[in-house]
Every structure is written in structure tokens, then in C-alpha cells.
Amino acid sequence: MEKKSAGSVRSRTNRPVHLEPLYDSHEVAAQYRISEKSLHRWARMGMIPAVKCGRLWRFRKSAIDRWMNSRIAS
């Protein structure tokens, strides 16, 4: 039986998988200077990329950056 190191994640093909950290709404709201209430509303409506973990919304920085850049370019 092969031992796995702590924090090591592998896909079904046994290749390492990069897991991007998820940020909470407080961190995203502070970073982009928007209200948490607006952020939650946009997440509920599907206007902003988000993942709901239980009662909490989580955001991938790369997805939020792409979303913000698309809003600025429009």
C-alpha cells in the first residue's frame, strides 16, 4: 500500500492536481471595494462566479479576476 503525503492530491490518472484556494466574501469585498451584501446578491443571481459551501459563499481569485476584467472592458 502506497503512502500519500499530507496535502498531496492526485487525479484518477495519478497526476498532481493544483487546487486553487477559495476566498470568503469578506476577503473579496475588501479586495475589490464592494459590499458583501452586493457580492452575495450577485452570487445568488449567478452574475458572479461563486461556490456555496453550506451557508457560506466562496470565490476563486482567478475567476473573480476574470469576471472583474470583463466588467471593466465592457
N, CA, C, O and CB atoms as a CASP TS submission, in Angstrom:
PFRMAT TS
TARGET T0000
AUTHOR 0000-0000-0000
METHOD Language model
MODEL 1
PARENT N/A
ATOM      1  N   MET     1       0.841  -1.182   0.000  1.00  0.00           N
ATOM      2  CA  MET     1       0.000   0.000   0.000  1.00  0.00           C
ATOM      3  C   MET     1       0.886   1.245   0.000  1.00  0.00           C
ATOM      4  O   MET     1       1.818   1.364   0.795  1.00  0.00           O
ATOM      5  CB  MET     1      -0.957  -0.002   1.220  1.00  0.00           C
ATOM      6  N   GLU     2       0.579   2.150  -0.892  1.00  0.00           N
ATOM      7  CA  GLU     2       1.379   3.363  -1.055  1.00  0.00           C
ATOM      8  C   GLU     2       0.892   4.444  -0.109  1.00  0.00           C
ATOM      9  O   GLU     2      -0.310   4.691  -0.001  1.00  0.00           O
ATOM     10  CB  GLU     2       1.326   3.862  -2.507  1.00  0.00           C
ATOM     11  N   LYS     3       1.839   5.096   0.586  1.00  0.00           N
ATOM     12  CA  LYS     3       1.501   6.195   1.499  1.00  0.00           C
ATOM     13  C   LYS     3       1.435   7.499   0.724  1.00  0.00           C
ATOM     14  O   LYS     3       2.256   7.749  -0.158  1.00  0.00           O
ATOM     15  CB  LYS     3       2.535   6.302   2.650  1.00  0.00           C
ATOM     16  N   LYS     4       0.452   8.332   1.058  1.00  0.00           N
ATOM     17  CA  LYS     4       0.333   9.657   0.446  1.00  0.00           C
ATOM     18  C   LYS     4       0.788  10.698   1.447  1.00  0.00           C
ATOM     19  O   LYS     4       0.499  10.596   2.639  1.00  0.00           O
ATOM     20  CB  LYS     4      -1.124   9.940  -0.018  1.00  0.00           C
ATOM     21  N   SER     5       1.492  11.688   0.963  1.00  0.00           N
ATOM     22  CA  SER     5       1.924  12.755   1.857  1.00  0.00           C
ATOM     23  C   SER     5       0.753  13.682   2.148  1.00  0.00           C
ATOM     24  O   SER     5      -0.168  13.802   1.341  1.00  0.00           O
ATOM     25  CB  SER     5       3.105  13.544   1.246  1.00  0.00           C
ATOM     26  N   ALA     6       0.792  14.323   3.280  1.00  0.00           N
ATOM     27  CA  ALA     6      -0.271  15.250   3.668  1.00  0.00           C
ATOM     28  C   ALA     6      -0.322  16.405   2.683  1.00  0.00           C
ATOM     29  O   ALA     6       0.709  16.979   2.335  1.00  0.00           O
ATOM     30  CB  ALA     6      -0.053  15.775   5.108  1.00  0.00           C
ATOM     31  N   GLY     7      -1.520  16.743   2.236  1.00  0.00           N
ATOM     32  CA  GLY     7      -1.686  17.852   1.312  1.00  0.00           C
ATOM     33  C   GLY     7      -1.497  17.476  -0.136  1.00  0.00           C
ATOM     34  O   GLY     7      -1.668  18.320  -1.017  1.00  0.00           O
ATOM     35  N   SER     8      -1.155  16.249  -0.405  1.00  0.00           N
ATOM     36  CA  SER     8      -0.965  15.794  -1.771  1.00  0.00           C
ATOM     37  C   SER     8      -2.296  15.319  -2.333  1.00  0.00           C
ATOM     38  O   SER     8      -2.963  14.473  -1.739  1.00  0.00           O
ATOM     39  CB  SER     8       0.091  14.670  -1.837  1.00  0.00           C
ATOM     40  N   VAL     9      -2.674  15.861  -3.468  1.00  0.00           N
ATOM     41  CA  VAL     9      -3.910  15.461  -4.121  1.00  0.00           C
ATOM     42  C   VAL     9      -3.558  14.988  -5.514  1.00  0.00           C
ATOM     43  O   VAL     9      -2.791  15.634  -6.228  1.00  0.00           O
ATOM     44  CB  VAL     9      -4.947  16.628  -4.162  1.00  0.00           C
ATOM     45  N   ARG    10      -4.120  13.862  -5.893  1.00  0.00           N
ATOM     46  CA  ARG    10      -3.848  13.312  -7.216  1.00  0.00           C
ATOM     47  C   ARG    10      -5.158  13.027  -7.929  1.00  0.00           C
ATOM     48  O   ARG    10      -6.156  12.678  -7.298  1.00  0.00           O
ATOM     49  CB  ARG    10      -2.994  12.030  -7.118  1.00  0.00           C
ATOM     50  N   SER    11      -5.150  13.176  -9.243  1.00  0.00           N
ATOM     51  CA  SER    11      -6.331  12.875 -10.038  1.00  0.00           C
ATOM     52  C   SER    11      -6.392  11.373 -10.287  1.00  0.00           C
ATOM     53  O   SER    11      -5.518  10.633  -9.833  1.00  0.00           O
ATOM     54  CB  SER    11      -6.318  13.658 -11.378  1.00  0.00           C
ATOM     55  N   ARG    12      -7.403  10.923 -10.994  1.00  0.00           N
ATOM     56  CA  ARG    12      -7.541   9.498 -11.300  1.00  0.00           C
ATOM     57  C   ARG    12      -6.392   8.990 -12.163  1.00  0.00           C
ATOM     58  O   ARG    12      -6.095   7.796 -12.160  1.00  0.00           O
ATOM     59  CB  ARG    12      -8.867   9.238 -12.003  1.00  0.00           C
ATOM     60  N   THR    13      -5.755   9.875 -12.889  1.00  0.00           N
ATOM     61  CA  THR    13      -4.622   9.475 -13.721  1.00  0.00           C
ATOM     62  C   THR    13      -3.318   9.518 -12.941  1.00  0.00           C
ATOM     63  O   THR    13      -2.241   9.355 -13.513  1.00  0.00           O
ATOM     64  CB  THR    13      -4.523  10.371 -14.947  1.00  0.00           C
ATOM     65  N   ASN    14      -3.417   9.740 -11.621  1.00  0.00           N
ATOM     66  CA  ASN    14      -2.270   9.776 -10.706  1.00  0.00           C
ATOM     67  C   ASN    14      -1.343  10.957 -10.958  1.00  0.00           C
ATOM     68  O   ASN    14      -0.157  10.904 -10.632  1.00  0.00           O
ATOM     69  CB  ASN    14      -1.485   8.496 -10.820  1.00  0.00           C
ATOM     70  N   ARG    15      -1.891  12.031 -11.544  1.00  0.00           N
ATOM     71  CA  ARG    15      -1.116  13.258 -11.742  1.00  0.00           C
ATOM     72  C   ARG    15      -1.477  14.240 -10.638  1.00  0.00           C
ATOM     73  O   ARG    15      -2.633  14.295 -10.217  1.00  0.00           O
ATOM     74  CB  ARG    15      -1.382  13.881 -13.154  1.00  0.00           C
ATOM     75  N   PRO    16      -0.513  15.011 -10.166  1.00  0.00           N
ATOM     76  CA  PRO    16      -0.840  16.013  -9.141  1.00  0.00           C
ATOM     77  C   PRO    16      -1.861  17.019  -9.679  1.00  0.00           C
ATOM     78  O   PRO    16      -1.803  17.402 -10.848  1.00  0.00           O
ATOM     79  CB  PRO    16       0.443  16.750  -8.672  1.00  0.00           C
ATOM     80  N   VAL    17      -2.779  17.437  -8.838  1.00  0.00           N
ATOM     81  CA  VAL    17      -3.808  18.398  -9.205  1.00  0.00           C
ATOM     82  C   VAL    17      -3.567  19.677  -8.419  1.00  0.00           C
ATOM     83  O   VAL    17      -3.373  19.639  -7.204  1.00  0.00           O
ATOM     84  CB  VAL    17      -5.236  17.833  -8.938  1.00  0.00           C
ATOM     85  N   HIS    18      -3.580  20.808  -9.114  1.00  0.00           N
ATOM     86  CA  HIS    18      -3.411  22.099  -8.459  1.00  0.00           C
ATOM     87  C   HIS    18      -4.769  22.562  -7.935  1.00  0.00           C
ATOM     88  O   HIS    18      -5.705  22.745  -8.714  1.00  0.00           O
ATOM     89  CB  HIS    18      -2.799  23.152  -9.438  1.00  0.00           C
ATOM     90  N   LEU    19      -4.879  22.749  -6.643  1.00  0.00           N
ATOM     91  CA  LEU    19      -6.111  23.244  -6.043  1.00  0.00           C
ATOM     92  C   LEU    19      -5.924  24.708  -5.664  1.00  0.00           C
ATOM     93  O   LEU    19      -5.091  25.053  -4.825  1.00  0.00           O
ATOM     94  CB  LEU    19      -6.509  22.396  -4.802  1.00  0.00           C
ATOM     95  N   GLU    20      -6.709  25.545  -6.293  1.00  0.00           N
ATOM     96  CA  GLU    20      -6.641  26.977  -6.023  1.00  0.00           C
ATOM     97  C   GLU    20      -7.400  27.282  -4.726  1.00  0.00           C
ATOM     98  O   GLU    20      -8.497  26.764  -4.519  1.00  0.00           O
ATOM     99  CB  GLU    20      -7.226  27.796  -7.215  1.00  0.00           C
ATOM    100  N   PRO    21      -6.835  28.108  -3.863  1.00  0.00           N
ATOM    101  CA  PRO    21      -7.541  28.426  -2.622  1.00  0.00           C
ATOM    102  C   PRO    21      -8.834  29.192  -2.903  1.00  0.00           C
ATOM    103  O   PRO    21      -8.937  29.923  -3.887  1.00  0.00           O
ATOM    104  CB  PRO    21      -6.636  29.244  -1.689  1.00  0.00           C
ATOM    105  N   LEU    22      -9.801  29.013  -2.035  1.00  0.00           N
ATOM    106  CA  LEU    22     -11.066  29.731  -2.126  1.00  0.00           C
ATOM    107  C   LEU    22     -11.057  30.865  -1.113  1.00  0.00           C
ATOM    108  O   LEU    22     -10.587  30.705   0.014  1.00  0.00           O
ATOM    109  CB  LEU    22     -12.274  28.779  -1.886  1.00  0.00           C
ATOM    110  N   TYR    23     -11.578  32.005  -1.525  1.00  0.00           N
ATOM    111  CA  TYR    23     -11.632  33.175  -0.658  1.00  0.00           C
ATOM    112  C   TYR    23     -13.052  33.384  -0.174  1.00  0.00           C
ATOM    113  O   TYR    23     -14.003  33.048  -0.880  1.00  0.00           O
ATOM    114  CB  TYR    23     -11.120  34.430  -1.389  1.00  0.00           C
ATOM    115  N   ASP    24     -13.209  33.934   1.020  1.00  0.00           N
ATOM    116  CA  ASP    24     -14.549  34.204   1.521  1.00  0.00           C
ATOM    117  C   ASP    24     -15.019  35.575   1.028  1.00  0.00           C
ATOM    118  O   ASP    24     -14.245  36.346   0.460  1.00  0.00           O
ATOM    119  CB  ASP    24     -14.579  34.137   3.070  1.00  0.00           C
ATOM    120  N   SER    25     -16.281  35.855   1.255  1.00  0.00           N
ATOM    121  CA  SER    25     -16.864  37.091   0.734  1.00  0.00           C
ATOM    122  C   SER    25     -16.247  38.338   1.364  1.00  0.00           C
ATOM    123  O   SER    25     -16.156  39.381   0.716  1.00  0.00           O
ATOM    124  CB  SER    25     -18.360  37.093   0.966  1.00  0.00           C
ATOM    125  N   HIS    26     -15.825  38.235   2.618  1.00  0.00           N
ATOM    126  CA  HIS    26     -15.188  39.381   3.273  1.00  0.00           C
ATOM    127  C   HIS    26     -13.882  39.740   2.560  1.00  0.00           C
ATOM    128  O   HIS    26     -13.615  40.916   2.315  1.00  0.00           O
ATOM    129  CB  HIS    26     -14.920  39.075   4.769  1.00  0.00           C
ATOM    130  N   GLU    27     -13.074  38.743   2.230  1.00  0.00           N
ATOM    131  CA  GLU    27     -11.794  38.986   1.554  1.00  0.00           C
ATOM    132  C   GLU    27     -12.007  39.586   0.161  1.00  0.00           C
ATOM    133  O   GLU    27     -11.319  40.530  -0.227  1.00  0.00           O
ATOM    134  CB  GLU    27     -10.990  37.677   1.446  1.00  0.00           C
ATOM    135  N   VAL    28     -12.961  39.033  -0.585  1.00  0.00           N
ATOM    136  CA  VAL    28     -13.220  39.531  -1.944  1.00  0.00           C
ATOM    137  C   VAL    28     -13.790  40.945  -1.895  1.00  0.00           C
ATOM    138  O   VAL    28     -13.379  41.807  -2.672  1.00  0.00           O
ATOM    139  CB  VAL    28     -14.194  38.591  -2.694  1.00  0.00           C
ATOM    140  N   ALA    29     -14.723  41.184  -0.998  1.00  0.00           N
ATOM    141  CA  ALA    29     -15.327  42.515  -0.879  1.00  0.00           C
ATOM    142  C   ALA    29     -14.276  43.564  -0.515  1.00  0.00           C
ATOM    143  O   ALA    29     -14.292  44.670  -1.057  1.00  0.00           O
ATOM    144  CB  ALA    29     -16.448  42.502   0.177  1.00  0.00           C
ATOM    145  N   ALA    30     -13.375  43.230   0.387  1.00  0.00           N
ATOM    146  CA  ALA    30     -12.322  44.169   0.779  1.00  0.00           C
ATOM    147  C   ALA    30     -11.346  44.414  -0.376  1.00  0.00           C
ATOM    148  O   ALA    30     -10.933  45.549  -0.615  1.00  0.00           O
ATOM    149  CB  ALA    30     -11.563  43.639   2.010  1.00  0.00           C
ATOM    150  N   GLN    31     -10.982  43.353  -1.084  1.00  0.00           N
ATOM    151  CA  GLN    31     -10.024  43.464  -2.193  1.00  0.00           C
ATOM    152  C   GLN    31     -10.547  44.378  -3.304  1.00  0.00           C
ATOM    153  O   GLN    31      -9.807  45.207  -3.835  1.00  0.00           O
ATOM    154  CB  GLN    31      -9.716  42.076  -2.766  1.00  0.00           C
ATOM    155  N   TYR    32     -11.834  44.219  -3.653  1.00  0.00           N
ATOM    156  CA  TYR    32     -12.398  44.961  -4.780  1.00  0.00           C
ATOM    157  C   TYR    32     -13.253  46.148  -4.361  1.00  0.00           C
ATOM    158  O   TYR    32     -13.856  46.818  -5.199  1.00  0.00           O
ATOM    159  CB  TYR    32     -13.215  44.043  -5.626  1.00  0.00           C
ATOM    160  N   ARG    33     -13.301  46.400  -3.056  1.00  0.00           N
ATOM    161  CA  ARG    33     -14.038  47.541  -2.501  1.00  0.00           C
ATOM    162  C   ARG    33     -15.506  47.548  -2.938  1.00  0.00           C
ATOM    163  O   ARG    33     -16.027  48.552  -3.424  1.00  0.00           O
ATOM    164  CB  ARG    33     -13.370  48.849  -2.922  1.00  0.00           C
ATOM    165  N   ILE    34     -16.152  46.393  -2.748  1.00  0.00           N
ATOM    166  CA  ILE    34     -17.583  46.284  -2.991  1.00  0.00           C
ATOM    167  C   ILE    34     -18.225  45.742  -1.708  1.00  0.00           C
ATOM    168  O   ILE    34     -17.542  45.145  -0.876  1.00  0.00           O
ATOM    169  CB  ILE    34     -17.890  45.356  -4.233  1.00  0.00           C
ATOM    170  N   SER    35     -19.504  45.945  -1.554  1.00  0.00           N
ATOM    171  CA  SER    35     -20.148  45.489  -0.322  1.00  0.00           C
ATOM    172  C   SER    35     -20.375  43.979  -0.357  1.00  0.00           C
ATOM    173  O   SER    35     -20.615  43.399  -1.416  1.00  0.00           O
ATOM    174  CB  SER    35     -21.485  46.223  -0.109  1.00  0.00           C
ATOM    175  N   GLU    36     -20.295  43.361   0.802  1.00  0.00           N
ATOM    176  CA  GLU    36     -20.548  41.926   0.908  1.00  0.00           C
ATOM    177  C   GLU    36     -21.987  41.605   0.514  1.00  0.00           C
ATOM    178  O   GLU    36     -22.258  40.556  -0.071  1.00  0.00           O
ATOM    179  CB  GLU    36     -20.263  41.430   2.337  1.00  0.00           C
ATOM    180  N   LYS    37     -22.900  42.508   0.835  1.00  0.00           N
ATOM    181  CA  LYS    37     -24.309  42.305   0.503  1.00  0.00           C
ATOM    182  C   LYS    37     -24.497  42.216  -1.017  1.00  0.00           C
ATOM    183  O   LYS    37     -25.216  41.346  -1.507  1.00  0.00           O
ATOM    184  CB  LYS    37     -25.171  43.449   1.086  1.00  0.00           C
ATOM    185  N   SER    38     -23.853  43.113  -1.750  1.00  0.00           N
ATOM    186  CA  SER    38     -23.923  43.070  -3.213  1.00  0.00           C
ATOM    187  C   SER    38     -23.277  41.796  -3.750  1.00  0.00           C
ATOM    188  O   SER    38     -23.809  41.155  -4.656  1.00  0.00           O
ATOM    189  CB  SER    38     -23.240  44.307  -3.823  1.00  0.00           C
ATOM    190  N   LEU    39     -22.152  41.445  -3.197  1.00  0.00           N
ATOM    191  CA  LEU    39     -21.441  40.233  -3.599  1.00  0.00           C
ATOM    192  C   LEU    39     -22.325  39.001  -3.419  1.00  0.00           C
ATOM    193  O   LEU    39     -22.398  38.160  -4.316  1.00  0.00           O
ATOM    194  CB  LEU    39     -20.142  40.079  -2.790  1.00  0.00           C
ATOM    195  N   HIS    40     -22.990  38.884  -2.284  1.00  0.00           N
ATOM    196  CA  HIS    40     -23.892  37.757  -2.017  1.00  0.00           C
ATOM    197  C   HIS    40     -25.066  37.748  -2.991  1.00  0.00           C
ATOM    198  O   HIS    40     -25.459  36.694  -3.489  1.00  0.00           O
ATOM    199  CB  HIS    40     -24.410  37.816  -0.571  1.00  0.00           C
ATOM    200  N   ARG    41     -25.618  38.917  -3.257  1.00  0.00           N
ATOM    201  CA  ARG    41     -26.751  39.022  -4.186  1.00  0.00           C
ATOM    202  C   ARG    41     -26.329  38.591  -5.579  1.00  0.00           C
ATOM    203  O   ARG    41     -27.048  37.835  -6.232  1.00  0.00           O
ATOM    204  CB  ARG    41     -27.304  40.463  -4.219  1.00  0.00           C
ATOM    205  N   TRP    42     -25.166  39.061  -6.050  1.00  0.00           N
ATOM    206  CA  TRP    42     -24.676  38.686  -7.377  1.00  0.00           C
ATOM    207  C   TRP    42     -24.400  37.186  -7.461  1.00  0.00           C
ATOM    208  O   TRP    42     -24.666  36.558  -8.486  1.00  0.00           O
ATOM    209  CB  TRP    42     -23.406  39.472  -7.717  1.00  0.00           C
ATOM    210  N   ALA    43     -23.868  36.615  -6.381  1.00  0.00           N
ATOM    211  CA  ALA    43     -23.592  35.174  -6.349  1.00  0.00           C
ATOM    212  C   ALA    43     -24.901  34.389  -6.435  1.00  0.00           C
ATOM    213  O   ALA    43     -24.995  33.427  -7.197  1.00  0.00           O
ATOM    214  CB  ALA    43     -22.814  34.790  -5.058  1.00  0.00           C
ATOM    215  N   ARG    44     -25.908  34.790  -5.663  1.00  0.00           N
ATOM    216  CA  ARG    44     -27.218  34.126  -5.689  1.00  0.00           C
ATOM    217  C   ARG    44     -27.848  34.170  -7.077  1.00  0.00           C
ATOM    218  O   ARG    44     -28.466  33.203  -7.522  1.00  0.00           O
ATOM    219  CB  ARG    44     -28.160  34.774  -4.675  1.00  0.00           C
ATOM    220  N   MET    45     -27.682  35.307  -7.755  1.00  0.00           N
ATOM    221  CA  MET    45     -28.271  35.502  -9.071  1.00  0.00           C
ATOM    222  C   MET    45     -27.433  34.856 -10.182  1.00  0.00           C
ATOM    223  O   MET    45     -27.868  34.793 -11.332  1.00  0.00           O
ATOM    224  CB  MET    45     -28.438  36.986  -9.346  1.00  0.00           C
ATOM    225  N   GLY    46     -26.241  34.379  -9.840  1.00  0.00           N
ATOM    226  CA  GLY    46     -25.370  33.765 -10.837  1.00  0.00           C
ATOM    227  C   GLY    46     -24.609  34.763 -11.687  1.00  0.00           C
ATOM    228  O   GLY    46     -24.065  34.407 -12.732  1.00  0.00           O
ATOM    229  N   MET    47     -24.569  36.003 -11.248  1.00  0.00           N
ATOM    230  CA  MET    47     -23.886  37.053 -12.003  1.00  0.00           C
ATOM    231  C   MET    47     -22.381  37.032 -11.796  1.00  0.00           C
ATOM    232  O   MET    47     -21.636  37.554 -12.625  1.00  0.00           O
ATOM    233  CB  MET    47     -24.428  38.406 -11.615  1.00  0.00           C
ATOM    234  N   ILE    48     -21.924  36.437 -10.703  1.00  0.00           N
ATOM    235  CA  ILE    48     -20.507  36.389 -10.369  1.00  0.00           C
ATOM    236  C   ILE    48     -20.156  34.931 -10.059  1.00  0.00           C
ATOM    237  O   ILE    48     -20.941  34.241  -9.409  1.00  0.00           O
ATOM    238  CB  ILE    48     -20.167  37.339  -9.153  1.00  0.00           C
ATOM    239  N   PRO    49     -18.989  34.446 -10.510  1.00  0.00           N
ATOM    240  CA  PRO    49     -18.635  33.042 -10.251  1.00  0.00           C
ATOM    241  C   PRO    49     -18.384  32.793  -8.770  1.00  0.00           C
ATOM    242  O   PRO    49     -17.531  33.431  -8.154  1.00  0.00           O
ATOM    243  CB  PRO    49     -17.396  32.647 -11.058  1.00  0.00           C
ATOM    244  N   ALA    50     -19.139  31.856  -8.209  1.00  0.00           N
ATOM    245  CA  ALA    50     -19.037  31.561  -6.777  1.00  0.00           C
ATOM    246  C   ALA    50     -19.454  30.119  -6.514  1.00  0.00           C
ATOM    247  O   ALA    50     -20.128  29.487  -7.327  1.00  0.00           O
ATOM    248  CB  ALA    50     -19.911  32.537  -5.948  1.00  0.00           C
ATOM    249  N   VAL    51     -19.036  29.620  -5.361  1.00  0.00           N
ATOM    250  CA  VAL    51     -19.396  28.282  -4.905  1.00  0.00           C
ATOM    251  C   VAL    51     -20.010  28.435  -3.522  1.00  0.00           C
ATOM    252  O   VAL    51     -19.468  29.142  -2.673  1.00  0.00           O
ATOM    253  CB  VAL    51     -18.149  27.313  -4.882  1.00  0.00           C
ATOM    254  N   LYS    52     -21.127  27.781  -3.299  1.00  0.00           N
ATOM    255  CA  LYS    52     -21.745  27.857  -1.981  1.00  0.00           C
ATOM    256  C   LYS    52     -21.355  26.610  -1.191  1.00  0.00           C
ATOM    257  O   LYS    52     -21.617  25.484  -1.613  1.00  0.00           O
ATOM    258  CB  LYS    52     -23.299  27.989  -2.090  1.00  0.00           C
ATOM    259  N   CYS    53     -20.732  26.829  -0.048  1.00  0.00           N
ATOM    260  CA  CYS    53     -20.319  25.757   0.855  1.00  0.00           C
ATOM    261  C   CYS    53     -21.174  25.883   2.107  1.00  0.00           C
ATOM    262  O   CYS    53     -20.887  26.690   2.991  1.00  0.00           O
ATOM    263  CB  CYS    53     -18.773  25.830   1.194  1.00  0.00           C
ATOM    264  N   GLY    54     -22.230  25.076   2.169  1.00  0.00           N
ATOM    265  CA  GLY    54     -23.170  25.223   3.278  1.00  0.00           C
ATOM    266  C   GLY    54     -23.893  26.543   3.150  1.00  0.00           C
ATOM    267  O   GLY    54     -24.589  26.785   2.164  1.00  0.00           O
ATOM    268  N   ARG    55     -23.731  27.400   4.146  1.00  0.00           N
ATOM    269  CA  ARG    55     -24.359  28.727   4.120  1.00  0.00           C
ATOM    270  C   ARG    55     -23.404  29.817   3.644  1.00  0.00           C
ATOM    271  O   ARG    55     -23.799  30.978   3.538  1.00  0.00           O
ATOM    272  CB  ARG    55     -24.882  29.080   5.500  1.00  0.00           C
ATOM    273  N   LEU    56     -22.161  29.462   3.360  1.00  0.00           N
ATOM    274  CA  LEU    56     -21.135  30.448   3.027  1.00  0.00           C
ATOM    275  C   LEU    56     -20.813  30.449   1.541  1.00  0.00           C
ATOM    276  O   LEU    56     -20.803  29.398   0.902  1.00  0.00           O
ATOM    277  CB  LEU    56     -19.872  30.182   3.825  1.00  0.00           C
ATOM    278  N   TRP    57     -20.554  31.617   1.000  1.00  0.00           N
ATOM    279  CA  TRP    57     -20.110  31.745  -0.380  1.00  0.00           C
ATOM    280  C   TRP    57     -18.594  31.771  -0.413  1.00  0.00           C
ATOM    281  O   TRP    57     -17.956  32.405   0.428  1.00  0.00           O
ATOM    282  CB  TRP    57     -20.695  33.015  -1.040  1.00  0.00           C
ATOM    283  N   ARG    58     -18.019  31.078  -1.391  1.00  0.00           N
ATOM    284  CA  ARG    58     -16.570  31.058  -1.597  1.00  0.00           C
ATOM    285  C   ARG    58     -16.284  31.429  -3.043  1.00  0.00           C
ATOM    286  O   ARG    58     -17.095  31.183  -3.936  1.00  0.00           O
ATOM    287  CB  ARG    58     -15.964  29.660  -1.249  1.00  0.00           C
ATOM    288  N   PHE    59     -15.121  32.023  -3.258  1.00  0.00           N
ATOM    289  CA  PHE    59     -14.769  32.561  -4.570  1.00  0.00           C
ATOM    290  C   PHE    59     -13.336  32.185  -4.927  1.00  0.00           C
ATOM    291  O   PHE    59     -12.446  32.235  -4.078  1.00  0.00           O
ATOM    292  CB  PHE    59     -14.945  34.093  -4.595  1.00  0.00           C
ATOM    293  N   ARG    60     -13.115  31.808  -6.189  1.00  0.00           N
ATOM    294  CA  ARG    60     -11.757  31.567  -6.691  1.00  0.00           C
ATOM    295  C   ARG    60     -11.213  32.898  -7.196  1.00  0.00           C
ATOM    296  O   ARG    60     -11.875  33.599  -7.962  1.00  0.00           O
ATOM    297  CB  ARG    60     -11.740  30.468  -7.832  1.00  0.00           C
ATOM    298  N   LYS    61     -10.014  33.237  -6.765  1.00  0.00           N
ATOM    299  CA  LYS    61      -9.426  34.523  -7.146  1.00  0.00           C
ATOM    300  C   LYS    61      -9.318  34.666  -8.659  1.00  0.00           C
ATOM    301  O   LYS    61      -9.623  35.730  -9.198  1.00  0.00           O
ATOM    302  CB  LYS    61      -8.049  34.681  -6.512  1.00  0.00           C
ATOM    303  N   SER    62      -8.888  33.614  -9.351  1.00  0.00           N
ATOM    304  CA  SER    62      -8.729  33.701 -10.805  1.00  0.00           C
ATOM    305  C   SER    62     -10.070  33.956 -11.487  1.00  0.00           C
ATOM    306  O   SER    62     -10.133  34.723 -12.447  1.00  0.00           O
ATOM    307  CB  SER    62      -8.096  32.414 -11.353  1.00  0.00           C
ATOM    308  N   ALA    63     -11.146  33.324 -11.006  1.00  0.00           N
ATOM    309  CA  ALA    63     -12.475  33.528 -11.598  1.00  0.00           C
ATOM    310  C   ALA    63     -12.972  34.945 -11.329  1.00  0.00           C
ATOM    311  O   ALA    63     -13.566  35.572 -12.206  1.00  0.00           O
ATOM    312  CB  ALA    63     -13.481  32.497 -11.040  1.00  0.00           C
ATOM    313  N   ILE    64     -12.735  35.446 -10.129  1.00  0.00           N
ATOM    314  CA  ILE    64     -13.153  36.810  -9.792  1.00  0.00           C
ATOM    315  C   ILE    64     -12.356  37.819 -10.615  1.00  0.00           C
ATOM    316  O   ILE    64     -12.915  38.805 -11.095  1.00  0.00           O
ATOM    317  CB  ILE    64     -12.969  37.084  -8.274  1.00  0.00           C
ATOM    318  N   ASP    65     -11.052  37.581 -10.782  1.00  0.00           N
ATOM    319  CA  ASP    65     -10.224  38.482 -11.599  1.00  0.00           C
ATOM    320  C   ASP    65     -10.734  38.532 -13.040  1.00  0.00           C
ATOM    321  O   ASP    65     -10.850  39.612 -13.619  1.00  0.00           O
ATOM    322  CB  ASP    65      -8.744  38.029 -11.576  1.00  0.00           C
ATOM    323  N   ARG    66     -11.041  37.361 -13.625  1.00  0.00           N
ATOM    324  CA  ARG    66     -11.580  37.322 -14.996  1.00  0.00           C
ATOM    325  C   ARG    66     -12.913  38.055 -15.076  1.00  0.00           C
ATOM    326  O   ARG    66     -13.154  38.814 -16.014  1.00  0.00           O
ATOM    327  CB  ARG    66     -11.752  35.864 -15.470  1.00  0.00           C
ATOM    328  N   TRP    67     -13.790  37.825 -14.076  1.00  0.00           N
ATOM    329  CA  TRP    67     -15.090  38.481 -14.056  1.00  0.00           C
ATOM    330  C   TRP    67     -14.926  39.998 -13.964  1.00  0.00           C
ATOM    331  O   TRP    67     -15.587  40.746 -14.684  1.00  0.00           O
ATOM    332  CB  TRP    67     -15.934  37.962 -12.882  1.00  0.00           C
ATOM    333  N   MET    68     -14.046  40.440 -13.078  1.00  0.00           N
ATOM    334  CA  MET    68     -13.838  41.877 -12.900  1.00  0.00           C
ATOM    335  C   MET    68     -13.264  42.505 -14.175  1.00  0.00           C
ATOM    336  O   MET    68     -13.701  43.581 -14.583  1.00  0.00           O
ATOM    337  CB  MET    68     -12.898  42.140 -11.704  1.00  0.00           C
ATOM    338  N   ASN    69     -12.290  41.841 -14.805  1.00  0.00           N
ATOM    339  CA  ASN    69     -11.698  42.355 -16.038  1.00  0.00           C
ATOM    340  C   ASN    69     -12.737  42.444 -17.160  1.00  0.00           C
ATOM    341  O   ASN    69     -12.711  43.386 -17.952  1.00  0.00           O
ATOM    342  CB  ASN    69     -10.527  41.465 -16.475  1.00  0.00           C
ATOM    343  N   SER    70     -13.642  41.480 -17.233  1.00  0.00           N
ATOM    344  CA  SER    70     -14.677  41.515 -18.263  1.00  0.00           C
ATOM    345  C   SER    70     -15.650  42.681 -18.013  1.00  0.00           C
ATOM    346  O   SER    70     -16.159  43.285 -18.958  1.00  0.00           O
ATOM    347  CB  SER    70     -15.443  40.170 -18.301  1.00  0.00           C
ATOM    348  N   ARG    71     -15.903  42.990 -16.726  1.00  0.00           N
ATOM    349  CA  ARG    71     -16.783  44.103 -16.391  1.00  0.00           C
ATOM    350  C   ARG    71     -16.124  45.439 -16.725  1.00  0.00           C
ATOM    351  O   ARG    71     -16.797  46.375 -17.158  1.00  0.00           O
ATOM    352  CB  ARG    71     -17.162  44.056 -14.907  1.00  0.00           C
ATOM    353  N   ILE    72     -14.826  45.528 -16.525  1.00  0.00           N
ATOM    354  CA  ILE    72     -14.099  46.770 -16.805  1.00  0.00           C
ATOM    355  C   ILE    72     -14.017  47.003 -18.309  1.00  0.00           C
ATOM    356  O   ILE    72     -14.134  48.138 -18.772  1.00  0.00           O
ATOM    357  CB  ILE    72     -12.681  46.726 -16.189  1.00  0.00           C
ATOM    358  N   ALA    73     -13.814  45.920 -19.078  1.00  0.00           N
ATOM    359  CA  ALA    73     -13.655  46.017 -20.519  1.00  0.00           C
ATOM    360  C   ALA    73     -14.975  46.365 -21.206  1.00  0.00           C
ATOM    361  O   ALA    73     -14.961  46.909 -22.310  1.00  0.00           O
ATOM    362  CB  ALA    73     -13.104  44.713 -21.074  1.00  0.00           C
ATOM    363  N   SER    74     -16.117  46.063 -20.579  1.00  0.00           N
ATOM    364  CA  SER    74     -17.427  46.318 -21.199  1.00  0.00           C
ATOM    365  C   SER    74     -17.774  47.776 -21.206  1.00  0.00           C
ATOM    366  O   SER    74     -18.840  48.154 -21.692  1.00  0.00           O
ATOM    367  CB  SER    74     -18.509  45.554 -20.486  1.00  0.00           C
TER
END
